[in-house]
Amino acid sequence: MKKIFAIMLSLSCLTSCSGMKEKIQKALGNVSETETIDEMEKNTDAKLCIFGQMDEKPVLWVDGEQVTLSDAGKNLSMENEGNVIAAIARGNDIYALCHQDNNIVLYANNTATVLDKTGPNAGPAQIVIQNGKPVVYATTSDETGSKQTLYRYADGLKSTIVGPDVFQNYFLRSIKVVDGKVYGTATTNSQFGEAAVLVEGRVTQLEPVASEAHMVVVNGADVVACGSRSTDPNNFSDAEEAENPSAAALWRNGKPENLRAESDAIAYAKDGSDEYVIIKSADEWDDEIGGFKNIAISLWKNGKETETLFKDQEISVFLFNVENGKMTIVGSEDSNVFVWKDGNKESIYNGPKDVYLWGANY
């Protein structure tokens, strides 16, 4: 079966997407222009954090330098096995959220605090600064690793943002916290997965058949997700020989906009009135090379392709930011972690250790 964007999940359930547009627009009814300014725009002292796992241990880079946080008094350290699932750096303050030994641990400079117990899975998550203090939004799982709950941790208090009943038919993939409001992308727990978005505590399915939403960006009253979708959902087939045409797509407040055919919109950014999309395209899967042939990563601006960023490289993008026309991309290729700025590619790590990136942000 021809399909470059499928996510294979073990659970099986399908949900209806009827009334999708109305649900999203209703959920967005109380969003105002002043409430959706990105956190990065408010902090001139923000530093670039890149985080994840290196050889099964948490790893964090701040402005290109690897940082290890610990708390010897509590025997808590990023030297133990685990994964950094969120991080933020403001001035001299560095905060990292780790999933270690079925615990959610917040490292605040060199003071570590266990925030909660969780199952074998944790994340997505985000740390924001409010009144000079870190506030954590984190997704945890039950002991089976399946049921998700999104919590908020602040000043020693834990509150439920989205309960497992909302995620019963969905799996949350990413979150974006804007002024205390949580948005995100999700996928259904069906055989191939269908794209969905989280807006104000409600998950709404975007597509009726196999699709994928990678990230969500909030800009003014618009909630924009990027990914890929079937262009002929009525004739979708799971037969091996089925064509199943697809296209890179944006969903703006739930309404789809197709971009390049047989491609995937892997990142989106807004800079003033300009919209930028990073699109990955490729030919058929090649068993001999164990990957897709003729991979190309291209940049689109305001609906038109402007340049090819990477050629014949299997790149994963974890941050895409455009400010005053200048682009920053954080990505990885196998264990090569890099920052790409205005045509210059700087390697953050390219060594023998196994690196799995979880995310990046300012």
Disulfide bonds with the S-S distance in Angstrom:
none
